[in-house]
Amino acid sequence: MLKDGKIWVADTEKGENVFLLPKMANRHGLVAGATGTGKTVTLKVLAESFSAMGVPVFMADVKGDISGMMCPGTDSPDMQKRIRKFGCDKAGFAYGGCPVTIWDIFGETGIPLRTTVSEIGPVLLARILGLNPLQSDILSIVFKIADDNKLLLIDTKDLKAMLKYVSDHRAEFEGEYGKMSTPSLAAITRAVVALELAGGGQFLGEPALSITDWLAQDNGKGVINILDSRKLIQNGTMYSTFLLWMISELFETLPEVGDMPKPKMVFFFDEAHLLFDNASKALLDKIEQVVKLIRSKGVGIYFCTQNPADIPDGVLAQLGNKVQHGLRAYTPADQKAVRAAADSFRRNPEFDTEKVILALGTGKAVVSFLGEDGVPGIAQSVSILPPQCSMAAAPDTLRDQAVKGSLLYSKYATCFDRDSAYEVLNRQGQEEAAAQAQAAADAQRAKEAEAAAKQAAREEEKRLKEEAREAEREQRAKDRAIKSVGTSILGTVGRQVGREVGGKALGSFGRTLGGNVGASIVRGIFGTFFKG
């Protein structure tokens, strides 16, 4: 609740008002306490006060009751008693809801909230996928190859296509980017498929959230952006990593503004311990850096968790505004945690902070807010004010009206799929396949042409051999014919000559004998010339 331009959060046991100064609100804060001690009420009191100041707010709704901030609170005798106790009625307390926009990364109970694979980046995506250090490094290389080849990674099918492309062309890339084993690439692909099966792939796509859409007001009030996390919280790593991405996106998008009279935006991180569970040192360093520097962008981050020990010291040291609800100490470890929580406050000589924290009831807290000079105030034992909005969850019909009635619903409700890595690589694969098919066809045609040429050569050789044999046969036939005719003619000539010679010498007997001998001699001589 606002009073004198300050956020009235609680009253001390003496009835003194305790304020959170708007100009110190971007110095971050912590709301801690065991289950059932009143953390959610404190979050609502703070959030509705920021909204009333015109400061946009982000809240994660892990139980469903934060949605009630759109509804006015319900009056009751107990509420009237609390209002009179604090004197809220004299300060203008009135039940009222806040302007609310409800988001859901699954798109089931709120406006779909998406980002792209490229925007979430390999470091955070590796955490969501549960990759080991080696696989995380390989995923970073895959992102680098995509960037170098101007391939957009928007959704999970882009990422899977990129992983397959790198695997298929691994030998081409390893010289420049380093060794990438096929089993590691396959393991990353399986992790992406597992994410899709869990429904997590729905938040990777377009239209991606423009973080500036959260910096909105409605009739002078800051819009409270609520992420319905009832389903998301079932995967603590995905929940915390996605919220860390949003903080990082705010950090990277918003300009430096320095000190301001009030924050540009306040971000409440419920179940904050999930952010740090099993986080690598590199990730912890990144979180600490973002928390340290984002206040210069005018953003305040408030971590909500059960125990301050859930927050690493490097981050805890950045949280100047603290609200510590009751803690329970059933074990030596619990007692140590309570002592650590008490030691984080400036000592108040009027009470023992550790004992007070152990004895705090619902709606009670030990608080310390930064003063005008930026110095933490001493610990104060207080009662938290009641919220002006509803403490219960909003009815489903009202939630649905808020979702469908938002101006942002038409912008983000329908997913679209533009030309990105999947489409480019698919076309490239088709072109490569067509080229391979053409090359195979050309090779087959060349092979068939070569075979045909060889067959033609063999047939031509056979034909030439056959022609040569035929010519030889014809020549032999001619030779035989010539020889036969020559023999006959010469035999006749020789016989005639022999007859004439023999007749002159021996008479008729001589003619007969001379003819036969003459024919034989001439045929012998002629045959000698035609041998072979």
C-alpha positions as CSV (number, residue, x, y, z in Angstrom):
1,M,0.0,0.0,0.0
2,L,1.3,3.5,-0.8
3,K,1.6,6.1,1.9
4,D,3.3,9.5,1.4
5,G,4.8,8.2,-1.9
6,K,6.4,5.3,-0.1
7,I,5.6,1.6,0.0
8,W,4.0,0.8,3.3
9,V,4.8,-2.8,4.0
10,A,4.3,-3.4,7.7
11,D,4.1,-2.0,11.2
12,T,6.3,-2.7,14.2
13,E,4.9,-4.0,17.4
14,K,4.9,-0.3,18.6
15,G,2.7,0.7,15.6
16,E,5.4,2.4,13.7
17,N,5.1,2.2,9.9
18,V,7.8,0.4,8.0
19,F,8.4,1.5,4.4
20,L,10.3,0.3,1.4
21,L,11.7,3.4,-0.3
22,P,10.9,3.4,-4.1
23,K,14.3,4.8,-5.0
24,M,15.9,1.9,-3.2
25,A,13.6,-0.7,-4.6
26,N,16.0,-1.6,-7.5
27,R,18.7,-2.6,-4.9
28,H,16.9,-6.0,-4.9
29,G,15.5,-7.9,-2.1
30,L,14.8,-11.2,-0.3
31,V,11.5,-12.7,1.0
32,A,12.2,-15.8,2.9
33,G,10.4,-18.1,5.3
34,A,9.0,-21.6,5.9
35,T,5.9,-22.8,4.2
36,G,2.7,-21.2,5.5
37,T,4.4,-18.2,7.2
38,G,3.0,-15.6,4.8
39,K,5.5,-15.1,2.0
40,T,2.8,-15.0,-0.7
41,V,0.9,-12.2,1.2
42,T,4.1,-10.2,1.4
43,L,4.7,-10.7,-2.3
44,K,1.2,-9.5,-3.1
45,V,1.5,-6.4,-0.8
46,L,4.8,-5.5,-2.5
47,A,3.6,-6.2,-6.1
48,E,0.3,-4.3,-5.8
49,S,2.2,-1.3,-4.3
50,F,4.6,-1.3,-7.2
51,S,1.7,-1.5,-9.6
52,A,0.0,1.4,-7.9
53,M,3.1,3.5,-8.4
54,G,3.1,2.7,-12.2
55,V,5.9,0.2,-12.0
56,P,5.4,-3.0,-14.1
57,V,5.9,-6.2,-12.3
58,F,6.7,-9.8,-13.2
59,M,5.7,-12.7,-10.9
60,A,5.8,-16.5,-11.2
61,D,2.7,-18.2,-10.0
62,V,3.7,-21.6,-8.8
63,K,0.6,-22.4,-6.8
64,G,-2.1,-20.6,-8.8
65,D,-3.0,-18.0,-6.1
66,I,-1.0,-15.1,-7.5
67,S,-3.7,-14.8,-10.2
68,G,-6.0,-13.5,-7.6
69,M,-4.2,-10.2,-7.8
70,M,-6.6,-9.2,-10.6
71,C,-9.5,-9.5,-8.2
72,P,-10.5,-7.2,-5.3
73,G,-10.0,-8.6,-1.9
74,T,-12.9,-10.1,0.0
75,D,-14.1,-8.3,3.1
76,S,-14.5,-10.2,6.4
77,P,-14.5,-9.5,10.1
78,D,-10.9,-10.7,10.3
79,M,-9.9,-8.4,7.5
80,Q,-11.7,-5.4,9.1
81,K,-9.9,-6.2,12.4
82,R,-6.5,-6.1,10.6
83,I,-7.4,-3.0,8.7
84,R,-8.3,-1.1,11.9
85,K,-5.2,-2.5,13.7
86,F,-2.9,-1.0,11.1
87,G,-5.0,2.1,10.6
88,C,-5.2,1.3,6.9
89,D,-8.8,2.7,6.8
90,K,-7.5,6.2,7.7
91,A,-4.8,5.9,4.9
92,G,-7.4,5.2,2.2
93,F,-7.3,1.4,2.1
94,A,-9.7,0.1,-0.5
95,Y,-10.2,-3.4,-2.0
96,G,-9.1,-3.5,-5.6
97,G,-7.5,-5.6,-8.2
98,C,-4.5,-4.9,-10.4
99,P,-4.1,-4.9,-14.2
100,V,-2.8,-8.3,-14.9
101,T,-1.5,-10.2,-18.0
102,I,-1.3,-14.0,-17.6
103,W,1.3,-15.9,-19.5
104,D,2.0,-19.7,-19.9
105,I,4.9,-21.2,-21.8
106,F,2.7,-24.1,-22.7
107,G,-0.1,-21.8,-24.0
108,E,-2.7,-23.7,-22.0
109,T,-3.7,-21.2,-19.2
110,G,-2.3,-18.0,-20.5
111,I,-0.9,-16.1,-23.4
112,P,1.9,-18.3,-25.0
113,L,5.3,-17.1,-23.9
114,R,8.0,-18.1,-26.3
115,T,11.6,-17.4,-27.1
116,T,13.9,-18.7,-29.9
117,V,16.7,-21.3,-29.6
118,S,19.2,-18.6,-30.6
119,E,17.9,-16.1,-28.0
120,I,18.0,-18.5,-25.1
121,G,21.6,-19.5,-26.1
122,P,23.7,-22.6,-25.6
123,V,24.6,-22.1,-22.0
124,L,21.0,-21.9,-20.6
125,L,19.7,-24.4,-23.1
126,A,22.4,-26.9,-22.1
127,R,21.1,-26.6,-18.5
128,I,17.5,-27.2,-19.6
129,L,18.6,-30.2,-21.6
130,G,20.7,-31.6,-18.7
131,L,23.9,-31.9,-20.7
132,N,27.2,-32.8,-19.3
133,P,30.2,-30.3,-19.7
134,L,31.4,-32.0,-22.9
135,Q,28.0,-32.1,-24.5
136,S,27.5,-28.4,-23.5
137,D,30.7,-27.5,-25.2
138,I,29.6,-29.3,-28.4
139,L,26.2,-27.6,-28.3
140,S,28.1,-24.2,-28.2
141,I,30.1,-25.3,-31.2
142,V,26.8,-26.2,-33.0
143,F,25.5,-22.7,-32.3
144,K,28.7,-21.2,-33.6
145,I,28.5,-23.2,-36.8
146,A,24.9,-22.1,-37.3
147,D,26.0,-18.4,-36.8
148,D,28.9,-18.7,-39.2
149,N,26.6,-20.2,-41.8
150,K,23.8,-17.7,-41.2
151,L,21.4,-20.4,-40.2
152,L,18.6,-19.2,-37.8
153,L,17.9,-21.5,-34.8
154,I,14.3,-20.7,-33.9
155,D,12.6,-23.9,-32.7
156,T,13.5,-27.5,-31.8
157,K,13.2,-28.8,-35.3
158,D,15.8,-26.2,-36.4
159,L,18.1,-27.4,-33.6
160,K,17.6,-31.1,-34.5
161,A,18.2,-30.4,-38.2
162,M,21.4,-28.5,-37.3
163,L,22.6,-31.4,-35.1
164,K,22.0,-33.8,-37.9
165,Y,23.8,-31.5,-40.4
166,V,26.8,-31.2,-38.2
167,S,26.9,-35.0,-37.6
168,D,26.6,-35.7,-41.3
169,H,29.4,-33.2,-42.2
170,R,31.4,-33.7,-39.0
171,A,34.7,-34.4,-40.9
172,E,34.3,-31.0,-42.7
173,F,33.9,-29.0,-39.5
174,E,36.3,-30.7,-37.1
175,G,39.4,-29.1,-38.6
176,E,38.1,-25.6,-37.7
177,Y,35.8,-26.2,-34.7
178,G,37.3,-29.2,-33.0
179,K,36.4,-32.8,-32.6
180,M,32.7,-33.6,-32.1
181,S,31.9,-37.3,-31.5
182,T,28.8,-38.8,-33.1
183,P,27.6,-40.3,-29.7
184,S,27.7,-36.8,-28.1
185,L,25.7,-35.3,-31.0
186,A,23.3,-38.1,-30.7
187,A,22.9,-37.6,-26.9
188,I,22.1,-33.9,-27.4
189,T,19.5,-34.9,-30.0
190,R,17.9,-37.3,-27.6
191,A,17.8,-34.6,-24.9
192,V,16.0,-32.3,-27.4
193,V,13.5,-35.0,-28.2
194,A,12.9,-35.6,-24.5
195,L,12.3,-31.9,-24.0
196,E,9.7,-32.0,-26.8
197,L,8.0,-35.0,-25.2
198,A,7.8,-33.1,-21.9
199,G,6.1,-30.2,-23.7
200,G,9.1,-27.9,-23.2
201,G,9.6,-27.4,-26.9
202,Q,6.5,-25.3,-27.1
203,F,8.2,-22.2,-25.6
204,L,10.9,-22.3,-28.3
205,G,9.5,-20.6,-31.4
206,E,8.0,-17.5,-32.7
207,P,6.6,-15.0,-32.1
208,A,9.3,-14.6,-29.5
209,L,8.5,-12.4,-26.5
210,S,9.5,-8.8,-26.8
211,I,10.5,-8.0,-23.3
212,T,9.5,-4.3,-23.7
213,D,5.9,-5.5,-23.9
214,W,6.2,-6.0,-20.1
215,L,7.0,-2.4,-19.5
216,A,3.4,-1.4,-19.8
217,Q,0.9,0.6,-17.8
218,D,-2.9,0.4,-17.6
219,N,-4.6,3.7,-16.5
220,G,-1.4,4.7,-14.7
221,K,-0.9,1.4,-13.0
222,G,1.9,-0.9,-13.8
223,V,0.8,-4.1,-15.4
224,I,1.5,-7.3,-13.4
225,N,2.8,-10.0,-15.7
226,I,2.1,-13.4,-14.2
227,L,3.7,-16.5,-15.5
228,D,1.4,-19.5,-14.7
229,S,4.1,-21.9,-13.5
230,R,1.9,-24.6,-12.0
231,K,2.9,-27.0,-14.7
232,L,6.3,-25.5,-15.4
233,I,7.4,-25.9,-11.8
234,Q,7.3,-29.7,-12.2
235,N,10.5,-29.3,-14.1
236,G,12.5,-27.1,-11.7
237,T,15.5,-26.8,-14.0
238,M,13.3,-25.6,-16.9
239,Y,11.4,-23.2,-14.6
240,S,14.5,-21.6,-13.1
241,T,16.4,-21.4,-16.3
242,F,13.6,-19.8,-18.2
243,L,13.2,-17.2,-15.5
244,L,16.9,-16.6,-15.6
245,W,16.7,-16.1,-19.4
246,M,14.0,-13.4,-18.8
247,I,16.2,-11.6,-16.3
248,S,19.1,-11.8,-18.7
249,E,16.9,-10.5,-21.5
250,L,15.9,-7.5,-19.4
251,F,19.6,-6.9,-18.7
252,E,20.6,-7.1,-22.3
253,T,17.6,-5.1,-23.7
254,L,17.2,-2.2,-21.3
255,P,19.5,0.8,-21.4
256,E,21.5,2.1,-18.5
257,V,19.5,4.6,-16.5
258,G,21.4,4.9,-13.2
259,D,19.6,5.9,-10.0
260,M,15.9,6.6,-10.5
261,P,13.1,7.7,-8.2
262,K,11.4,4.4,-8.7
263,P,12.2,1.2,-10.7
264,K,11.4,0.7,-14.3
265,M,10.3,-2.9,-13.5
266,V,10.4,-5.3,-10.5
267,F,10.9,-9.0,-11.0
268,F,9.8,-11.5,-8.3
269,F,11.6,-14.9,-8.5
270,D,9.6,-17.4,-6.5
271,E,11.1,-20.8,-5.5
272,A,14.5,-19.1,-6.1
273,H,16.4,-22.0,-4.7
274,L,15.7,-23.9,-7.9
275,L,17.8,-21.3,-9.8
276,F,21.0,-22.3,-7.9
277,D,20.4,-26.1,-7.5
278,N,23.2,-28.0,-9.4
279,A,24.2,-24.8,-11.2
280,S,27.8,-24.7,-12.5
281,K,30.3,-22.2,-11.3
282,A,30.1,-20.4,-14.7
283,L,26.3,-20.1,-14.4
284,L,26.5,-18.9,-10.8
285,D,29.0,-16.3,-11.8
286,K,26.7,-15.2,-14.6
287,I,23.7,-14.9,-12.2
288,E,25.8,-12.9,-9.7
289,Q,26.9,-10.6,-12.5
290,V,23.4,-10.0,-13.8
291,V,22.0,-9.3,-10.3
292,K,24.9,-6.9,-9.6
293,L,24.5,-4.9,-12.8
294,I,20.9,-5.0,-13.7
295,R,19.9,-2.5,-11.0
296,S,21.7,0.1,-13.2
297,K,19.0,-0.7,-15.8
298,G,16.3,0.2,-13.3
299,V,15.2,-3.3,-12.6
300,G,14.8,-4.7,-9.0
301,I,14.9,-8.5,-8.4
302,Y,13.3,-10.0,-5.4
303,F,14.1,-13.6,-4.6
304,C,11.5,-15.6,-2.7
305,T,12.6,-18.8,-1.0
306,Q,12.2,-20.9,2.1
307,N,15.6,-20.3,3.5
308,P,18.2,-17.5,2.9
309,A,20.8,-20.3,2.8
310,D,19.4,-21.3,-0.5
311,I,20.9,-18.1,-2.0
312,P,24.7,-18.1,-2.7
313,D,26.6,-15.5,-0.7
314,G,27.7,-13.6,-3.7
315,V,24.0,-13.0,-4.7
316,L,22.8,-12.6,-1.1
317,A,25.2,-9.8,-0.6
318,Q,23.4,-7.8,-3.4
319,L,20.0,-8.1,-1.7
320,G,19.6,-4.9,0.3
321,N,15.9,-5.2,1.3
322,K,15.0,-8.2,3.4
323,V,11.8,-9.7,4.7
324,Q,12.4,-12.8,6.8
325,H,9.3,-14.8,7.9
326,G,9.5,-17.5,10.4
327,L,11.9,-20.4,10.2
328,R,11.8,-23.7,12.0
329,A,14.8,-25.4,13.4
330,Y,14.4,-29.2,13.9
331,T,18.0,-30.2,13.2
332,P,21.4,-28.8,13.9
333,A,21.6,-27.8,10.3
334,D,18.3,-25.9,10.6
335,Q,19.6,-24.1,13.7
336,K,22.7,-23.1,11.8
337,A,20.6,-21.7,9.0
338,V,18.5,-19.7,11.4
339,R,21.7,-18.2,13.0
340,A,23.0,-17.3,9.5
341,A,19.7,-15.6,8.7
342,A,19.8,-13.6,11.9
343,D,23.4,-12.6,11.3
344,S,22.5,-11.1,7.9
345,F,20.5,-8.4,9.7
346,R,21.9,-5.3,11.5
347,R,21.5,-6.1,15.2
348,N,18.6,-4.5,17.1
349,P,19.5,-4.1,20.8
350,E,15.8,-4.5,21.7
351,F,15.5,-8.2,20.8
352,D,17.4,-11.3,19.9
353,T,16.9,-11.7,16.1
354,E,17.5,-15.4,16.1
355,K,14.9,-16.1,18.8
356,V,12.4,-13.8,17.1
357,I,12.8,-15.5,13.7
358,L,12.1,-18.9,15.4
359,A,9.0,-17.6,17.1
360,L,7.4,-15.7,14.2
361,G,3.8,-16.6,13.4
362,T,1.9,-16.3,10.2
363,G,2.0,-12.8,8.8
364,K,4.9,-11.8,11.1
365,A,8.4,-11.1,9.9
366,V,11.8,-9.5,10.7
367,V,12.5,-6.8,8.1
368,S,15.3,-4.5,7.1
369,F,15.0,-2.0,4.3
370,L,17.6,0.3,2.8
371,G,17.4,3.9,4.1
372,E,17.7,7.1,2.2
373,D,21.5,6.8,2.4
374,G,21.5,3.3,1.1
375,V,22.5,1.8,4.4
376,P,20.4,-1.2,5.6
377,G,18.2,-0.4,8.5
378,I,18.4,-2.3,11.8
379,A,16.3,-5.4,12.2
380,Q,12.6,-4.8,13.0
381,S,10.0,-7.3,14.1
382,V,6.8,-6.4,12.2
383,S,3.4,-7.5,11.1
384,I,2.8,-7.5,7.3
385,L,-0.1,-5.4,6.0
386,P,-3.1,-7.1,4.4
387,P,-3.2,-6.9,0.6
388,Q,-6.0,-5.0,-1.2
389,C,-6.3,-7.7,-3.8
390,S,-7.7,-11.2,-3.3
391,M,-5.7,-13.7,-1.4
392,A,-7.3,-16.6,-3.3
393,A,-6.8,-17.7,-6.9
394,A,-8.9,-16.0,-9.6
395,P,-11.8,-18.0,-11.0
396,D,-11.1,-19.8,-14.3
397,T,-13.7,-17.8,-16.2
398,L,-12.1,-14.5,-15.1
399,R,-8.6,-15.8,-15.9
400,D,-9.8,-16.8,-19.4
401,Q,-11.4,-13.3,-19.9
402,A,-8.1,-11.7,-18.8
403,V,-6.1,-13.8,-21.2
404,K,-8.4,-13.4,-24.3
405,G,-9.0,-9.7,-23.5
406,S,-5.4,-8.7,-23.5
407,L,-4.1,-6.7,-26.4
408,L,-1.0,-8.9,-26.4
409,Y,-3.1,-12.1,-27.0
410,S,-3.5,-11.4,-30.7
411,K,0.2,-10.7,-31.0
412,Y,1.4,-13.9,-29.4
413,A,-1.5,-16.4,-29.5
414,T,-0.6,-17.9,-32.9
415,C,2.7,-19.5,-33.6
416,F,4.3,-19.0,-37.0
417,D,7.2,-20.8,-38.6
418,R,9.5,-18.7,-40.9
419,D,12.3,-19.8,-43.1
420,S,15.1,-21.0,-40.7
421,A,17.7,-23.7,-40.3
422,Y,15.3,-26.6,-40.8
423,E,13.9,-25.2,-44.1
424,V,17.3,-24.1,-45.4
425,L,19.0,-27.4,-44.5
426,N,16.1,-29.4,-45.9
427,R,16.3,-27.6,-49.2
428,Q,20.1,-28.0,-49.2
429,G,19.6,-31.7,-48.4
430,Q,17.2,-32.1,-51.3
431,E,19.6,-30.2,-53.6
432,E,22.5,-32.5,-52.5
433,A,20.3,-35.5,-53.0
434,A,19.3,-34.3,-56.4
435,A,22.9,-33.6,-57.3
436,Q,23.9,-37.1,-56.0
437,A,21.1,-38.7,-58.0
438,Q,22.1,-36.7,-61.1
439,A,25.8,-37.7,-60.6
440,A,24.7,-41.3,-60.1
441,A,22.6,-41.1,-63.3
442,D,25.4,-39.5,-65.2
443,A,27.8,-42.2,-63.9
444,Q,25.4,-44.9,-64.9
445,R,24.9,-43.4,-68.4
446,A,28.7,-43.1,-68.7
447,K,29.1,-46.7,-67.6
448,E,26.4,-47.8,-70.1
449,A,28.0,-45.7,-72.9
450,E,31.4,-47.2,-72.1
451,A,30.0,-50.7,-72.1
452,A,28.2,-50.0,-75.4
453,A,31.3,-48.6,-76.9
454,K,33.3,-51.7,-75.8
455,Q,30.5,-53.9,-77.2
456,A,30.5,-52.0,-80.5
457,A,34.3,-52.3,-80.6
458,R,34.1,-56.0,-80.0
459,E,31.5,-56.4,-82.7
460,E,33.5,-54.2,-85.1
461,E,36.6,-56.3,-84.4
462,K,34.6,-59.4,-85.0
463,R,33.1,-58.0,-88.2
464,L,36.6,-57.1,-89.5
465,K,38.0,-60.5,-88.6
466,E,35.0,-62.1,-90.3
467,E,35.6,-60.0,-93.4
468,A,39.2,-60.9,-93.4
469,R,38.4,-64.5,-93.1
470,E,35.8,-64.2,-95.9
471,A,38.3,-62.4,-98.1
472,E,40.9,-65.1,-97.4
473,R,38.3,-67.8,-98.3
474,E,37.4,-65.9,-101.5
475,Q,41.1,-65.5,-102.4
476,R,41.8,-69.2,-101.8
477,A,38.8,-70.1,-104.0
478,K,40.1,-67.7,-106.7
479,D,43.5,-69.3,-106.4
480,R,42.1,-72.7,-106.7
481,A,40.0,-71.7,-109.7
482,I,43.0,-70.1,-111.4
483,K,45.1,-73.0,-110.6
484,S,42.5,-75.4,-112.0
485,V,42.0,-73.4,-115.2
486,G,45.8,-72.9,-115.6
487,T,46.5,-76.5,-115.0
488,S,43.9,-77.5,-117.6
489,I,45.1,-75.0,-120.2
490,L,48.7,-75.7,-119.6
491,G,48.1,-79.4,-119.6
492,T,46.4,-79.1,-123.0
493,V,49.2,-76.9,-124.3
494,G,51.9,-79.3,-122.9
495,R,50.1,-82.2,-124.4
496,Q,49.9,-80.6,-127.8
497,V,53.6,-79.7,-127.7
498,G,54.5,-83.1,-126.5
499,R,52.5,-84.8,-129.3
500,E,54.2,-82.7,-131.9
501,V,57.7,-83.4,-130.6
502,G,57.0,-87.1,-129.9
503,G,55.3,-87.6,-133.3
504,K,58.2,-86.3,-135.1
505,A,60.5,-88.5,-133.3
506,L,58.6,-91.7,-132.8
507,G,55.5,-91.6,-134.9
508,S,52.0,-92.2,-133.6
509,F,53.3,-93.9,-130.4
510,G,55.5,-91.0,-129.8
511,R,52.7,-88.5,-130.2
512,T,50.7,-90.2,-127.5
513,L,53.6,-90.6,-125.2
514,G,54.9,-87.1,-125.9
515,G,51.5,-85.6,-125.2
516,N,51.1,-87.2,-121.8
517,V,54.7,-86.4,-120.8
518,G,54.4,-82.8,-122.0
519,A,51.2,-82.2,-120.2
520,S,52.6,-83.6,-116.9
521,I,55.8,-81.5,-117.2
522,V,53.9,-78.2,-117.8
523,R,51.4,-78.9,-115.0
524,G,54.3,-79.6,-112.6
525,I,56.1,-76.4,-113.5
526,F,52.8,-74.4,-113.2
527,G,51.9,-76.0,-109.9
528,T,55.3,-75.0,-108.4
529,F,54.3,-71.3,-109.0
530,F,50.9,-71.6,-107.3
531,K,51.9,-73.5,-104.2
532,G,50.8,-72.1,-100.9
